[in-house]
Amino acid sequence: MSQEVITTEDGLKVRKLVDLRPTTAKEYQDAIIKRVDHFSKRKDSVFNDTTENLIVRGLQLALKAKVAIDKVLGDNKDKIHEFIEKLLFIGL
């Protein structure tokens, strides 16, 4: 890919894309996929560990809360669901 270097008034050098080949998009796509694969295989990343833990713990907490609420409601669960649906339809 040929590039033209342009210098602005404040001394910033900017490369201007002059020629775009049909394979450029494929090259960028391959590079991004390679990078995503690289980081997905790295399990020692602190960011990945923290993010995964937050997501899993959040889903686990939501599921435990749902199960606990279902146990408390028992047979009245369907009545409560209908009441909440009516309340939401009125609010909308």
Rosetta constraint file for C-alpha pairs under 8 A:
AtomPair CA 1 CA 17 HARMONIC 7.77 0.50
AtomPair CA 1 CA 18 HARMONIC 7.65 0.50
AtomPair CA 1 CA 19 HARMONIC 5.78 0.50
AtomPair CA 1 CA 20 HARMONIC 6.38 0.50
AtomPair CA 1 CA 21 HARMONIC 6.94 0.50
AtomPair CA 2 CA 17 HARMONIC 6.92 0.50
AtomPair CA 2 CA 18 HARMONIC 5.93 0.50
AtomPair CA 2 CA 19 HARMONIC 5.69 0.50
AtomPair CA 3 CA 15 HARMONIC 6.06 0.50
AtomPair CA 3 CA 16 HARMONIC 5.61 0.50
AtomPair CA 3 CA 17 HARMONIC 5.05 0.50
AtomPair CA 3 CA 18 HARMONIC 5.44 0.50
AtomPair CA 3 CA 19 HARMONIC 7.26 0.50
AtomPair CA 4 CA 15 HARMONIC 5.55 0.50
AtomPair CA 4 CA 16 HARMONIC 5.06 0.50
AtomPair CA 4 CA 17 HARMONIC 6.63 0.50
AtomPair CA 4 CA 18 HARMONIC 6.60 0.50
AtomPair CA 5 CA 13 HARMONIC 6.49 0.50
AtomPair CA 5 CA 14 HARMONIC 5.66 0.50
AtomPair CA 5 CA 15 HARMONIC 4.45 0.50
AtomPair CA 5 CA 16 HARMONIC 6.12 0.50
AtomPair CA 6 CA 13 HARMONIC 5.66 0.50
AtomPair CA 6 CA 14 HARMONIC 5.14 0.50
AtomPair CA 6 CA 15 HARMONIC 6.10 0.50
AtomPair CA 6 CA 16 HARMONIC 6.97 0.50
AtomPair CA 7 CA 11 HARMONIC 5.85 0.50
AtomPair CA 7 CA 12 HARMONIC 5.59 0.50
AtomPair CA 7 CA 13 HARMONIC 4.46 0.50
AtomPair CA 7 CA 14 HARMONIC 6.24 0.50
AtomPair CA 8 CA 12 HARMONIC 5.27 0.50
AtomPair CA 8 CA 13 HARMONIC 6.41 0.50
AtomPair CA 8 CA 14 HARMONIC 7.58 0.50
AtomPair CA 20 CA 24 HARMONIC 6.81 0.50
AtomPair CA 23 CA 27 HARMONIC 6.20 0.50
AtomPair CA 24 CA 28 HARMONIC 6.27 0.50
AtomPair CA 25 CA 29 HARMONIC 6.07 0.50
AtomPair CA 26 CA 30 HARMONIC 6.07 0.50
AtomPair CA 27 CA 31 HARMONIC 6.18 0.50
AtomPair CA 28 CA 32 HARMONIC 6.20 0.50
AtomPair CA 29 CA 33 HARMONIC 6.16 0.50
AtomPair CA 30 CA 34 HARMONIC 6.03 0.50
AtomPair CA 31 CA 35 HARMONIC 6.21 0.50
AtomPair CA 32 CA 36 HARMONIC 6.15 0.50
AtomPair CA 33 CA 37 HARMONIC 6.08 0.50
AtomPair CA 34 CA 38 HARMONIC 6.12 0.50
AtomPair CA 35 CA 39 HARMONIC 6.34 0.50
AtomPair CA 36 CA 40 HARMONIC 5.99 0.50
AtomPair CA 37 CA 41 HARMONIC 6.16 0.50
AtomPair CA 38 CA 42 HARMONIC 6.47 0.50
AtomPair CA 39 CA 43 HARMONIC 7.93 0.50
AtomPair CA 43 CA 48 HARMONIC 7.24 0.50
AtomPair CA 43 CA 49 HARMONIC 7.36 0.50
AtomPair CA 44 CA 48 HARMONIC 7.91 0.50
AtomPair CA 44 CA 49 HARMONIC 7.51 0.50
AtomPair CA 45 CA 49 HARMONIC 6.30 0.50
AtomPair CA 46 CA 50 HARMONIC 6.05 0.50
AtomPair CA 47 CA 51 HARMONIC 6.04 0.50
AtomPair CA 48 CA 52 HARMONIC 5.95 0.50
AtomPair CA 49 CA 53 HARMONIC 6.01 0.50
AtomPair CA 50 CA 54 HARMONIC 6.13 0.50
AtomPair CA 51 CA 55 HARMONIC 6.22 0.50
AtomPair CA 52 CA 56 HARMONIC 6.04 0.50
AtomPair CA 53 CA 57 HARMONIC 5.85 0.50
AtomPair CA 54 CA 58 HARMONIC 5.96 0.50
AtomPair CA 55 CA 59 HARMONIC 6.22 0.50
AtomPair CA 56 CA 60 HARMONIC 6.00 0.50
AtomPair CA 57 CA 61 HARMONIC 6.04 0.50
AtomPair CA 58 CA 62 HARMONIC 6.22 0.50
AtomPair CA 59 CA 63 HARMONIC 6.13 0.50
AtomPair CA 60 CA 64 HARMONIC 6.15 0.50
AtomPair CA 61 CA 65 HARMONIC 6.12 0.50
AtomPair CA 62 CA 66 HARMONIC 6.21 0.50
AtomPair CA 63 CA 67 HARMONIC 6.23 0.50
AtomPair CA 64 CA 68 HARMONIC 6.12 0.50
AtomPair CA 65 CA 69 HARMONIC 6.08 0.50
AtomPair CA 66 CA 70 HARMONIC 6.09 0.50
AtomPair CA 67 CA 71 HARMONIC 6.24 0.50
AtomPair CA 68 CA 72 HARMONIC 6.30 0.50
AtomPair CA 69 CA 73 HARMONIC 6.11 0.50
AtomPair CA 70 CA 74 HARMONIC 6.00 0.50
AtomPair CA 70 CA 77 HARMONIC 6.68 0.50
AtomPair CA 73 CA 77 HARMONIC 5.17 0.50
AtomPair CA 76 CA 80 HARMONIC 6.24 0.50
AtomPair CA 77 CA 81 HARMONIC 6.20 0.50
AtomPair CA 78 CA 82 HARMONIC 6.25 0.50
AtomPair CA 79 CA 83 HARMONIC 6.20 0.50
AtomPair CA 80 CA 84 HARMONIC 6.15 0.50
AtomPair CA 81 CA 85 HARMONIC 6.16 0.50
AtomPair CA 82 CA 86 HARMONIC 6.19 0.50
AtomPair CA 83 CA 87 HARMONIC 6.12 0.50
AtomPair CA 84 CA 88 HARMONIC 6.10 0.50
AtomPair CA 85 CA 89 HARMONIC 6.16 0.50
AtomPair CA 86 CA 90 HARMONIC 6.17 0.50
AtomPair CA 87 CA 91 HARMONIC 6.25 0.50
AtomPair CA 88 CA 92 HARMONIC 6.24 0.50
